[in-house]
Amino acid sequence: MPPSKVDTRHIHLDETEERYLLSKGTSTAKSYRSNLKRFRHYFPDGIVGLIKRIEKDTEDNKDLQVYDRERPGESIIQGFISWHKEHEYSNKATLQALNTLQNVLKFYGITISLAFIETPPNQPMRENKKHEWTLDQIKQYVEAAEYLREKLYILFAFQSGLAISDILSLDYRDIQQELTSDTLPLAIETYRVKTGEPIKTFVGADTVKLLKMYLESRADIKPTDPVFTFLGNDQRRATPVSIQKKLREYAAKLDFIVPTELENGYNPARSHSLRSGFRSRLTGKMDDNLIEFFMAHLSAEKRTYVNMPLDELREIYANYEHLLSIETTSKDEKSQNRDPKINEAAFNDLASQVSGLVTDNAQLKATVDNLQTLFMDVLNNPEALEETKKRLSS
């Protein structure tokens, strides 16, 4: 099975690559930096090594017959393309990386053509397929996960709509207050790793239940500790590669995932599929802008229209939580967990009121009986009428 995308945060570029990036604008440089880091991960000698290889191939060609000559640097670039596919990068990401290589080589006076290199088509891969989730299938996926960490991750991604990088960047302090106060649904407030945009979303009762179970064994957890960690290492933050690798293993156990789709391309049950499931389950029910807001997709301009207090957003999420729940909802939990002392007091108060009504009813019945007896006496003894009048007036 092919591995997932690699973590390039530990990779550093050399002076040659940094000099090239200085010639680009901020946003372009950020994108090109990511591409160059991926290339250096695949080819540790980086751009300098590629230039030397191209120069060597060019020099070697001089001693060869024309029909025996090789296109300089082609084997490295072709290998880089294959590496992208093996590591589940999209066609678009691969083409962007190739464009970066062409551009940086041109910066240093070397022109290469990709016309005779097997580049991917400029369209989504057929295998780039995301599963369309039912709640029962999400439950099966959770049950298929071997470790509590992945069980929690599956539900967290599905109920929050967040990207894998944003979920794995969470620290305990980001959820500590609401988790310890048993607030439901639980708010997630942080910032996107990719864009720096603010995040404000929620997870429901199902996720919170697993979250508490997952953190039970970490009694000494500190506010700055990561929520999701490597298996067996509570201090080291889990990486997208470690999570995606496990998700692929568990997806292979699911009857509704086609084996050939899993083996020949992207995992249809990968993290991004769960994020898409969040949107799909809510589309047509919840306002589209709210869905995008919870997924941290909404533009800064549109975000101002969803500038509501946290508890109002919490109530909205709770109203739709059943569309994302596999066992119970926050509303169900709240109704089941009302303070028993309050319920007992209310019952005792009601019982006291009923007892008072019973007593009043008995007294009223006695009064009516006395009046009925007196009335019958008057009817049977008219001479006593005057005496009765005196008794009633006194």
KEKE-3310 file (N, C-alpha, C; in steps of 0.2 Angstrom, whole numbers, plus 5000, padded with zeros to 4 digits):
npx = (5004:5003:5012:5007:5006:5021:5029:5036:5041:5053:5063:5076:5080:5094:5106:5106:5093:5085:5089:5083:5070:5069:5067:5053:5036:5028:5017:5018:5031:5029:5022:5031:5041:5036:5035:5049:5054:5048:5054:5067:5066:5063:5075:5089:5100:5095:5091:5104:5111:5103:5105:5119:5118:5111:5120:5131:5125:5123:5136:5141:5133:5140:5149:5142:5132:5120:5107:5108:5109:5103:5090:5094:5094:5082:5078:5079:5068:5057:5057:5053:5040:5034:5036:5028:5015:5015:5015:5003:5000:4990:4986:4987:4995:5007:5010:5012:5023:5033:5032:5038:5051:5055:5055:5065:5076:5077:5079:5093:5098:5096:5087:5073:5063:5047:5040:5042:5042:5033:5021:5008:4990:4981:4970:4959:4964:4956:4956:4955:4945:4932:4923:4906:4897:4887:4879:4879:4890:4900:4900:4904:4917:4923:4923:4931:4943:4958:4965:4962:4965:4964:4950:4944:4950:4943:4930:4931:4936:4925:4914:4918:4923:4935:4952:4965:4978:4974:4967:4977:4986:4980:4981:4980:4976:4967:4955:4953:4946:4932:4930:4933:4923:4912:4905:4893:4888:4905:4916:4928:4941:4953:4967:4969:4981:4986:4982:4981:4969:4955:4947:4932:4922:4913:4912:4902:4893:4896:4910:4916:4914:4923:4935:4937:4939:4951:4960:4961:4971:4981:4985:4994:4994:4998:4994:5000:5003:5001:4985:4982:4994:5009:5007:5011:5019:5017:5021:5025:5019:5006:5008:5002:5005:5006:4993:4986:4991:4986:4973:4971:4974:4963:4953:4954:4947:4934:4918:4912:4921:4929:4941:4951:4950:4956:4969:4975:4975:4971:4965:4949:4943:4950:4956:4952:4941:4932:4931:4924:4913:4907:4902:4894:4884:4877:4873:4860:4852:4858:4862:4872:4883:4886:4890:4902:4908:4910:4919:4930:4932:4926:4927:4936:4927:4914:4914:4910:4897:4893:4895:4892:4888:4897:4889:4877:4880:4884:4871:4865:4873:4870:4857:4858:4866:4862:4863:4876:4879:4883:4879:4873:4867:4871:4860:4853:4861:4861:4848:4847:4856:4852:4852:4849:4846:4839:4828:4822:4818:4809:4799:4796:4790:4779:4772:4769:4760:4750:4746:4741:4730:4722:4719:4712:4702:4695:4691:4682:4673:4668:4662:4652:4644:4639:4631:4622:4616:4610:4601:4592:4587:4579:4570:4562:4558:4549:4547:4559:4565:4567:4575:4586:4590:4594:4605:4614:4616:4623)
npy = (4994:5011:5024:5039:5057:5067:5073:5089:5098:5098:5099:5109:5122:5126:5139:5142:5139:5147:5160:5160:5160:5173:5181:5180:5185:5186:5176:5168:5163:5156:5145:5140:5137:5126:5116:5115:5110:5097:5092:5091:5082:5071:5071:5072:5081:5092:5107:5111:5099:5094:5103:5100:5087:5089:5096:5087:5076:5083:5085:5072:5068:5073:5064:5054:5045:5054:5047:5040:5048:5056:5064:5078:5077:5070:5058:5060:5069:5062:5052:5060:5063:5051:5048:5058:5052:5040:5045:5050:5063:5076:5077:5091:5096:5090:5094:5108:5107:5103:5114:5123:5118:5120:5133:5138:5132:5139:5152:5150:5150:5138:5129:5118:5106:5099:5092:5079:5071:5060:5067:5070:5071:5087:5087:5080:5065:5049:5040:5049:5049:5052:5044:5043:5046:5036:5037:5025:5019:5027:5023:5010:5012:5018:5007:4998:5003:5001:5007:5019:5031:5033:5030:5041:5051:5049:5052:5065:5072:5070:5076:5089:5095:5099:5101:5089:5094:5105:5098:5090:5100:5104:5109:5104:5115:5121:5115:5113:5120:5119:5106:5101:5107:5101:5105:5105:5106:5104:5117:5122:5132:5140:5143:5141:5131:5131:5144:5153:5159:5162:5148:5142:5130:5115:5100:5085:5076:5062:5062:5069:5060:5050:5057:5060:5048:5045:5054:5050:5042:5051:5058:5068:5078:5093:5110:5114:5103:5092:5086:5075:5062:5053:5035:5027:5038:5051:5064:5068:5075:5069:5065:5070:5059:5048:5046:5045:5034:5024:5025:5021:5007:5003:5006:4996:4986:4988:4983:4991:4998:4998:4987:4988:5002:5006:5001:5006:5019:5035:5034:5031:5033:5042:5056:5068:5064:5062:5075:5080:5073:5079:5091:5086:5079:5090:5099:5107:5107:5114:5132:5137:5146:5145:5131:5132:5141:5134:5125:5132:5138:5150:5166:5181:5192:5187:5181:5190:5191:5180:5183:5179:5176:5164:5154:5155:5150:5138:5133:5132:5123:5112:5109:5103:5092:5079:5074:5071:5061:5046:5039:5046:5063:5080:5086:5075:5070:5081:5081:5068:5070:5079:5088:5077:5081:5093:5088:5079:5089:5096:5086:5083:5096:5096:5085:5090:5100:5092:5085:5095:5100:5088:5088:5101:5097:5087:5095:5104:5095:5090:5102:5104:5092:5095:5106:5100:5092:5101:5108:5097:5095:5107:5106:5095:5100:5113:5122:5124:5133:5147:5147:5141:5152:5161:5155:5154:5168:5172)
npz = (5000:4996:5004:5014:5011:5014:5029:5029:5037:5044:5035:5027:5016:5005:5002:4988:4984:4993:4989:4976:4980:4986:4975:4972:4975:4992:4994:4983:4985:4996:4992:4982:4991:4998:4988:4984:4995:4996:4984:4989:4999:4992:4983:4990:4987:4982:4972:4968:4966:4956:4946:4944:4940:4927:4920:4920:4913:4901:4897:4895:4884:4874:4869:4864:4851:4842:4843:4854:4865:4880:4888:4898:4915:4915:4921:4935:4936:4931:4941:4952:4949:4949:4963:4969:4965:4972:4985:4986:4982:4973:4955:4952:4962:4959:4946:4949:4957:4947:4939:4947:4948:4934:4934:4944:4939:4927:4932:4935:4923:4916:4904:4903:4895:4897:4888:4883:4894:4905:4911:4923:4919:4918:4927:4939:4947:4942:4953:4963:4974:4985:4999:5000:5014:5026:5042:5048:5042:5046:5059:5058:5053:5064:5073:5067:5069:5077:5088:5101:5098:5084:5083:5089:5081:5069:5071:5076:5065:5056:5063:5066:5054:5051:5043:5042:5046:5054:5065:5070:5075:5087:5104:5121:5129:5120:5121:5134:5144:5141:5140:5153:5160:5155:5144:5131:5114:5111:5110:5097:5096:5087:5075:5058:5051:5038:5032:5043:5046:5057:5067:5071:5077:5081:5091:5093:5106:5104:5100:5111:5121:5117:5117:5131:5136:5129:5134:5147:5152:5152:5164:5169:5159:5151:5148:5136:5129:5115:5108:5100:5099:5095:5094:5109:5113:5122:5121:5109:5095:5084:5067:5050:5041:5050:5054:5042:5037:5046:5044:5031:5033:5041:5033:5024:5030:5029:5022:5013:5005:4990:4986:4975:4973:4984:4983:4971:4971:4979:4996:4998:5010:5017:5027:5022:5016:5026:5031:5020:5021:5032:5026:5016:5024:5030:5020:5012:5023:5034:5033:5020:5021:5035:5036:5028:5036:5048:5044:5042:5030:5025:5018:5023:5022:5020:5033:5042:5042:5049:5062:5076:5094:5103:5110:5104:5091:5095:5099:5087:5080:5088:5085:5073:5075:5076:5063:5062:5071:5079:5090:5101:5105:5110:5115:5119:5129:5138:5142:5149:5159:5168:5184:5198:5210:5208:5202:5211:5221:5214:5213:5226:5229:5221:5226:5239:5235:5230:5241:5249:5242:5243:5256:5257:5249:5257:5268:5262:5258:5270:5275:5265:5267:5280:5278:5270:5278:5287:5279:5276:5288:5290:5280:5285:5297:5298:5308:5314:5306:5309:5320:5314:5305:5314:5319:5308:5305:5316)
capx = (5000:5007:5011:5004:5010:5026:5030:5043:5043:5060:5068:5079:5083:5100:5107:5104:5085:5083:5091:5078:5063:5069:5064:5046:5032:5027:5012:5021:5037:5027:5020:5037:5045:5034:5037:5056:5055:5046:5059:5073:5064:5064:5082:5092:5105:5091:5092:5111:5112:5099:5109:5125:5116:5109:5127:5135:5121:5124:5143:5141:5130:5144:5153:5137:5129:5114:5101:5110:5109:5098:5088:5098:5090:5075:5077:5077:5062:5052:5056:5050:5033:5032:5036:5022:5009:5016:5014:4996:4999:4986:4989:4988:5001:5013:5011:5014:5030:5037:5033:5043:5058:5057:5056:5071:5082:5077:5082:5100:5101:5095:5080:5071:5056:5043:5036:5044:5041:5026:5018:5000:4985:4979:4964:4959:4964:4950:4956:4955:4938:4930:4917:4899:4896:4881:4880:4881:4896:4905:4901:4908:4924:4926:4923:4936:4950:4961:4967:4957:4967:4961:4943:4943:4951:4938:4924:4933:4936:4918:4910:4921:4924:4942:4957:4969:4983:4971:4966:4983:4989:4977:4984:4975:4973:4962:4949:4953:4940:4925:4930:4932:4916:4907:4901:4891:4893:4912:4919:4935:4943:4960:4968:4971:4988:4987:4980:4981:4962:4952:4943:4927:4918:4911:4911:4897:4893:4900:4917:4918:4915:4929:4940:4938:4942:4958:4964:4960:4977:4986:4984:4999:4994:4999:4990:5003:5004:4996:4979:4984:5001:5011:5006:5016:5023:5012:5024:5027:5013:5005:5009:4997:5007:5005:4986:4983:4993:4982:4966:4971:4974:4957:4948:4954:4943:4927:4915:4909:4927:4931:4949:4955:4951:4961:4976:4977:4975:4969:4961:4942:4941:4955:4954:4949:4934:4928:4929:4919:4907:4904:4899:4888:4878:4874:4871:4853:4849:4861:4864:4879:4888:4887:4894:4909:4911:4912:4925:4935:4933:4923:4932:4935:4922:4908:4914:4907:4890:4892:4899:4888:4891:4899:4884:4872:4883:4883:4864:4864:4876:4867:4851:4860:4871:4860:4865:4883:4880:4882:4876:4869:4868:4872:4854:4851:4865:4859:4841:4848:4860:4849:4854:4844:4843:4834:4822:4819:4815:4803:4794:4793:4786:4773:4769:4767:4755:4745:4744:4737:4724:4718:4717:4707:4696:4692:4688:4677:4668:4665:4657:4646:4640:4636:4626:4617:4612:4606:4596:4587:4583:4575:4564:4558:4555:4549:4547:4566:4568:4568:4581:4592:4592:4598:4612:4618:4617:4627)
capy = (5000:5017:5029:5046:5063:5067:5079:5092:5104:5097:5100:5116:5124:5129:5146:5142:5139:5153:5165:5160:5162:5180:5184:5179:5188:5182:5171:5163:5160:5151:5139:5137:5134:5119:5112:5114:5105:5090:5089:5090:5076:5065:5071:5076:5085:5098:5110:5111:5092:5093:5107:5096:5081:5091:5098:5080:5073:5087:5084:5065:5067:5075:5058:5049:5047:5058:5043:5037:5054:5056:5071:5079:5077:5068:5052:5063:5073:5057:5049:5064:5063:5044:5049:5061:5048:5035:5048:5052:5070:5076:5079:5098:5097:5087:5099:5114:5106:5103:5121:5126:5116:5123:5141:5139:5131:5145:5157:5149:5149:5132:5128:5111:5105:5093:5089:5072:5068:5058:5071:5068:5076:5093:5085:5076:5058:5045:5037:5054:5048:5052:5040:5046:5042:5036:5037:5018:5017:5030:5019:5004:5014:5019:5001:4995:5006:4997:5011:5024:5038:5034:5030:5048:5055:5048:5056:5072:5075:5070:5080:5096:5097:5102:5098:5085:5098:5109:5094:5088:5105:5106:5108:5103:5121:5123:5112:5111:5123:5117:5098:5100:5110:5096:5109:5102:5103:5107:5122:5121:5139:5141:5146:5137:5130:5133:5151:5158:5161:5159:5143:5142:5125:5111:5092:5083:5071:5056:5064:5071:5054:5046:5062:5059:5041:5045:5058:5047:5039:5056:5062:5073:5082:5100:5114:5115:5096:5090:5082:5069:5061:5046:5029:5026:5044:5056:5071:5069:5077:5065:5069:5067:5053:5043:5045:5043:5027:5020:5026:5016:5000:5002:5006:4990:4981:4990:4980:4996:5001:4994:4985:4991:5009:5008:4999:5009:5027:5038:5030:5034:5034:5046:5061:5073:5061:5063:5082:5081:5070:5084:5096:5083:5078:5096:5102:5107:5107:5120:5137:5135:5150:5142:5125:5134:5144:5129:5121:5137:5140:5156:5172:5186:5196:5183:5178:5195:5189:5175:5185:5178:5174:5157:5150:5155:5145:5131:5130:5130:5116:5106:5108:5099:5087:5072:5072:5069:5057:5038:5036:5051:5070:5084:5087:5069:5070:5086:5079:5063:5071:5084:5087:5073:5085:5097:5084:5077:5095:5097:5081:5084:5102:5094:5080:5094:5103:5088:5084:5101:5099:5083:5091:5106:5094:5084:5100:5106:5089:5090:5108:5102:5087:5098:5110:5096:5089:5106:5109:5092:5097:5113:5104:5091:5103:5120:5126:5126:5138:5153:5145:5141:5158:5165:5152:5156:5175:5174)
capz = (5000:4996:5010:5013:5010:5019:5033:5026:5041:5047:5029:5026:5010:5005:5000:4981:4984:4996:4984:4971:4983:4987:4969:4972:4980:4998:4993:4978:4988:5001:4988:4979:4996:4999:4982:4984:5001:4993:4980:4993:5002:4987:4981:4996:4985:4980:4966:4966:4964:4950:4941:4942:4936:4921:4917:4918:4907:4895:4895:4893:4878:4868:4867:4862:4845:4843:4844:4861:4870:4885:4890:4904:4921:4915:4926:4941:4936:4931:4947:4956:4947:4952:4970:4970:4965:4977:4991:4986:4980:4967:4949:4952:4966:4955:4940:4952:4959:4941:4937:4952:4946:4928:4935:4947:4934:4922:4936:4935:4916:4912:4902:4902:4893:4900:4883:4882:4901:4907:4917:4924:4916:4922:4929:4945:4946:4943:4959:4969:4975:4992:5000:5002:5021:5030:5049:5050:5039:5050:5065:5056:5053:5071:5076:5063:5071:5082:5093:5103:5095:5077:5084:5091:5075:5064:5074:5077:5058:5054:5067:5066:5047:5050:5040:5046:5049:5060:5070:5074:5078:5093:5110:5126:5131:5115:5123:5141:5148:5139:5142:5160:5162:5152:5140:5125:5110:5113:5105:5095:5093:5085:5069:5053:5050:5031:5031:5048:5047:5063:5067:5077:5076:5087:5090:5097:5112:5103:5100:5118:5125:5115:5119:5138:5136:5126:5138:5154:5154:5153:5170:5169:5153:5152:5143:5129:5126:5109:5109:5096:5099:5092:5098:5114:5115:5124:5121:5102:5091:5078:5060:5045:5038:5054:5055:5036:5036:5050:5041:5026:5036:5044:5027:5020:5033:5027:5016:5008:5002:4985:4987:4970:4973:4989:4981:4965:4972:4986:5001:4998:5017:5020:5032:5018:5014:5032:5031:5015:5024:5036:5022:5013:5028:5032:5014:5011:5030:5037:5029:5016:5024:5041:5034:5026:5042:5053:5041:5041:5023:5023:5017:5029:5020:5022:5040:5046:5042:5054:5068:5082:5100:5103:5113:5098:5086:5099:5099:5080:5079:5092:5082:5067:5077:5075:5056:5062:5077:5078:5096:5105:5104:5115:5118:5123:5135:5143:5145:5153:5164:5173:5191:5201:5216:5206:5200:5218:5224:5210:5214:5233:5229:5218:5231:5244:5233:5229:5248:5251:5238:5246:5263:5256:5246:5262:5272:5258:5258:5276:5275:5261:5271:5286:5275:5267:5284:5290:5274:5277:5295:5289:5276:5289:5303:5296:5314:5316:5301:5312:5324:5309:5303:5320:5320:5302:5306:5322)
cpx = (5004:5006:5008:5009:5015:5026:5037:5045:5050:5065:5070:5081:5090:5100:5105:5096:5082:5084:5085:5072:5063:5066:5057:5042:5030:5022:5015:5027:5035:5025:5026:5041:5043:5036:5045:5058:5053:5051:5065:5072:5066:5072:5086:5097:5102:5093:5099:5113:5109:5103:5116:5124:5115:5116:5131:5132:5123:5131:5144:5138:5135:5148:5149:5134:5122:5108:5102:5109:5102:5096:5090:5093:5083:5074:5075:5070:5056:5051:5053:5042:5031:5031:5030:5016:5009:5014:5007:4995:4994:4990:4991:4994:5008:5015:5014:5022:5035:5038:5038:5050:5060:5059:5063:5077:5083:5081:5090:5102:5100:5088:5079:5064:5053:5039:5037:5044:5034:5023:5010:4996:4983:4972:4964:4960:4958:4950:4955:4947:4937:4923:4912:4897:4889:4883:4882:4888:4902:4906:4905:4916:4927:4927:4929:4943:4952:4963:4962:4959:4964:4953:4941:4944:4946:4932:4925:4933:4929:4914:4912:4921:4930:4947:4962:4975:4981:4970:4972:4987:4986:4981:4979:4972:4967:4955:4948:4947:4934:4925:4929:4926:4910:4902:4899:4887:4900:4915:4926:4937:4950:4961:4970:4978:4990:4987:4981:4974:4959:4947:4938:4922:4917:4912:4906:4898:4897:4908:4920:4919:4921:4935:4942:4941:4949:4962:4964:4967:4983:4985:4988:4999:4994:4995:4993:5005:4999:4991:4981:4991:5002:5009:5012:5021:5018:5015:5025:5020:5012:5006:5003:4999:5005:4997:4983:4985:4988:4975:4966:4971:4967:4952:4948:4949:4936:4924:4913:4915:4929:4939:4953:4955:4956:4968:4979:4977:4974:4965:4954:4940:4946:4952:4950:4941:4929:4926:4924:4912:4903:4899:4892:4882:4874:4871:4863:4849:4851:4862:4871:4884:4891:4892:4901:4912:4914:4919:4931:4937:4930:4928:4931:4929:4915:4908:4910:4900:4888:4895:4894:4891:4892:4893:4878:4874:4883:4876:4863:4867:4873:4860:4852:4864:4869:4862:4872:4884:4879:4879:4871:4871:4869:4865:4851:4855:4863:4852:4842:4852:4858:4851:4848:4841:4838:4827:4818:4816:4809:4797:4792:4789:4779:4769:4766:4760:4749:4742:4739:4731:4719:4715:4711:4701:4692:4688:4682:4671:4664:4660:4651:4641:4636:4630:4620:4612:4607:4600:4590:4583:4578:4569:4560:4555:4555:4549:4554:4569:4571:4575:4587:4594:4596:4605:4617:4620:4622:4634)
cpy = (5006:5021:5035:5051:5064:5074:5083:5098:5104:5099:5108:5116:5127:5136:5147:5143:5145:5159:5166:5163:5170:5184:5184:5183:5183:5176:5166:5160:5155:5145:5136:5134:5127:5114:5110:5109:5098:5088:5087:5083:5070:5065:5075:5081:5092:5101:5110:5104:5091:5097:5103:5090:5083:5093:5092:5077:5076:5085:5077:5064:5069:5069:5053:5051:5050:5053:5040:5042:5054:5063:5073:5080:5074:5062:5055:5066:5067:5053:5053:5064:5056:5045:5052:5057:5043:5038:5052:5060:5070:5078:5087:5099:5095:5092:5106:5113:5106:5110:5125:5124:5119:5130:5142:5137:5136:5151:5157:5148:5143:5131:5121:5111:5099:5090:5082:5068:5066:5061:5069:5073:5081:5092:5081:5069:5054:5042:5042:5054:5048:5048:5045:5043:5042:5036:5030:5016:5021:5026:5013:5006:5015:5012:4997:4997:5002:5001:5017:5030:5038:5034:5038:5052:5055:5052:5063:5075:5075:5075:5088:5099:5100:5098:5094:5089:5102:5105:5092:5094:5107:5104:5107:5109:5123:5120:5111:5114:5120:5109:5097:5103:5106:5100:5105:5106:5107:5111:5121:5128:5139:5144:5140:5137:5133:5141:5156:5161:5158:5153:5143:5136:5121:5104:5090:5078:5065:5057:5065:5065:5050:5051:5061:5053:5041:5049:5055:5045:5044:5061:5068:5078:5089:5104:5114:5108:5095:5086:5075:5068:5054:5041:5028:5032:5049:5063:5073:5070:5072:5069:5066:5061:5047:5041:5042:5035:5022:5020:5021:5009:4998:5002:5000:4984:4982:4987:4985:5000:4996:4993:4988:4998:5011:5006:5003:5017:5029:5033:5034:5036:5038:5052:5066:5071:5062:5070:5084:5078:5075:5089:5092:5081:5084:5100:5101:5107:5114:5125:5136:5139:5147:5136:5127:5138:5139:5125:5126:5139:5147:5162:5177:5190:5193:5181:5184:5194:5184:5176:5185:5175:5166:5153:5150:5150:5138:5128:5128:5124:5110:5104:5103:5093:5080:5070:5070:5064:5050:5035:5040:5058:5074:5085:5081:5068:5075:5084:5073:5064:5077:5083:5083:5077:5089:5093:5081:5083:5096:5092:5082:5090:5100:5089:5084:5097:5099:5086:5089:5101:5094:5085:5096:5102:5090:5089:5102:5101:5089:5096:5106:5097:5090:5103:5106:5093:5095:5108:5104:5093:5102:5110:5099:5094:5111:5125:5128:5131:5144:5153:5145:5147:5162:5162:5154:5164:5177:5172)
cpz = (5000:5002:5009:5012:5016:5023:5031:5031:5044:5041:5028:5019:5010:5002:4992:4980:4987:4992:4979:4974:4984:4981:4968:4977:4986:4997:4988:4981:4993:4998:4985:4985:4998:4994:4982:4990:4999:4989:4984:4997:4998:4984:4985:4993:4982:4973:4964:4963:4957:4944:4939:4938:4928:4917:4915:4912:4900:4892:4892:4886:4872:4865:4864:4855:4847:4846:4851:4866:4874:4886:4897:4910:4921:4920:4933:4942:4936:4937:4952:4955:4950:4960:4972:4970:4970:4984:4991:4985:4974:4961:4949:4956:4962:4950:4943:4954:4953:4938:4941:4949:4939:4930:4939:4943:4929:4925:4936:4928:4913:4910:4900:4899:4896:4895:4882:4889:4902:4913:4918:4921:4921:4924:4935:4943:4946:4950:4965:4971:4983:4993:5002:5009:5023:5037:5051:5047:5043:5057:5064:5056:5060:5074:5073:5066:5077:5089:5095:5099:5088:5078:5085:5085:5070:5065:5074:5070:5055:5057:5067:5059:5046:5046:5045:5050:5055:5066:5074:5077:5085:5099:5115:5128:5126:5117:5130:5145:5147:5141:5149:5163:5159:5148:5133:5120:5112:5108:5103:5092:5093:5079:5064:5051:5043:5030:5036:5050:5054:5062:5073:5074:5082:5085:5095:5103:5110:5103:5107:5122:5124:5118:5127:5139:5134:5131:5146:5156:5154:5158:5171:5163:5154:5146:5136:5126:5120:5111:5106:5096:5096:5097:5103:5116:5116:5123:5113:5098:5085:5072:5055:5042:5043:5055:5048:5035:5040:5047:5035:5028:5038:5038:5024:5024:5032:5021:5011:5004:4997:4985:4981:4970:4979:4987:4976:4966:4979:4990:5001:5005:5021:5024:5028:5016:5020:5033:5026:5017:5028:5032:5019:5017:5030:5026:5013:5017:5033:5032:5026:5019:5031:5040:5033:5032:5047:5050:5040:5034:5021:5023:5022:5028:5022:5029:5044:5047:5047:5061:5074:5088:5100:5105:5107:5093:5089:5098:5092:5078:5082:5089:5076:5069:5076:5068:5056:5068:5076:5084:5099:5103:5110:5119:5122:5129:5140:5146:5150:5159:5169:5180:5195:5207:5214:5205:5206:5221:5221:5212:5221:5233:5226:5223:5236:5242:5232:5236:5251:5248:5241:5252:5262:5253:5252:5267:5269:5258:5264:5277:5271:5264:5277:5283:5273:5273:5287:5285:5275:5283:5294:5285:5280:5295:5301:5302:5316:5311:5304:5316:5319:5306:5308:5320:5314:5302:5311:5321)
residu = (MET:PRO:PRO:SER:LYS:VAL:ASP:THR:ARG:HIS:ILE:HIS:LEU:ASP:GLU:THR:GLU:GLU:ARG:TYR:LEU:LEU:SER:LYS:GLY:THR:SER:THR:ALA:LYS:SER:TYR:ARG:SER:ASN:LEU:LYS:ARG:PHE:ARG:HIS:TYR:PHE:PRO:ASP:GLY:ILE:VAL:GLY:LEU:ILE:LYS:ARG:ILE:GLU:LYS:ASP:THR:GLU:ASP:ASN:LYS:ASP:LEU:GLN:VAL:TYR:ASP:ARG:GLU:ARG:PRO:GLY:GLU:SER:ILE:ILE:GLN:GLY:PHE:ILE:SER:TRP:HIS:LYS:GLU:HIS:GLU:TYR:SER:ASN:LYS:ALA:THR:LEU:GLN:ALA:LEU:ASN:THR:LEU:GLN:ASN:VAL:LEU:LYS:PHE:TYR:GLY:ILE:THR:ILE:SER:LEU:ALA:PHE:ILE:GLU:THR:PRO:PRO:ASN:GLN:PRO:MET:ARG:GLU:ASN:LYS:LYS:HIS:GLU:TRP:THR:LEU:ASP:GLN:ILE:LYS:GLN:TYR:VAL:GLU:ALA:ALA:GLU:TYR:LEU:ARG:GLU:LYS:LEU:TYR:ILE:LEU:PHE:ALA:PHE:GLN:SER:GLY:LEU:ALA:ILE:SER:ASP:ILE:LEU:SER:LEU:ASP:TYR:ARG:ASP:ILE:GLN:GLN:GLU:LEU:THR:SER:ASP:THR:LEU:PRO:LEU:ALA:ILE:GLU:THR:TYR:ARG:VAL:LYS:THR:GLY:GLU:PRO:ILE:LYS:THR:PHE:VAL:GLY:ALA:ASP:THR:VAL:LYS:LEU:LEU:LYS:MET:TYR:LEU:GLU:SER:ARG:ALA:ASP:ILE:LYS:PRO:THR:ASP:PRO:VAL:PHE:THR:PHE:LEU:GLY:ASN:ASP:GLN:ARG:ARG:ALA:THR:PRO:VAL:SER:ILE:GLN:LYS:LYS:LEU:ARG:GLU:TYR:ALA:ALA:LYS:LEU:ASP:PHE:ILE:VAL:PRO:THR:GLU:LEU:GLU:ASN:GLY:TYR:ASN:PRO:ALA:ARG:SER:HIS:SER:LEU:ARG:SER:GLY:PHE:ARG:SER:ARG:LEU:THR:GLY:LYS:MET:ASP:ASP:ASN:LEU:ILE:GLU:PHE:PHE:MET:ALA:HIS:LEU:SER:ALA:GLU:LYS:ARG:THR:TYR:VAL:ASN:MET:PRO:LEU:ASP:GLU:LEU:ARG:GLU:ILE:TYR:ALA:ASN:TYR:GLU:HIS:LEU:LEU:SER:ILE:GLU:THR:THR:SER:LYS:ASP:GLU:LYS:SER:GLN:ASN:ARG:ASP:PRO:LYS:ILE:ASN:GLU:ALA:ALA:PHE:ASN:ASP:LEU:ALA:SER:GLN:VAL:SER:GLY:LEU:VAL:THR:ASP:ASN:ALA:GLN:LEU:LYS:ALA:THR:VAL:ASP:ASN:LEU:GLN:THR:LEU:PHE:MET:ASP:VAL:LEU:ASN:ASN:PRO:GLU:ALA:LEU:GLU:GLU:THR:LYS:LYS:ARG:LEU:SER:SER)
# end
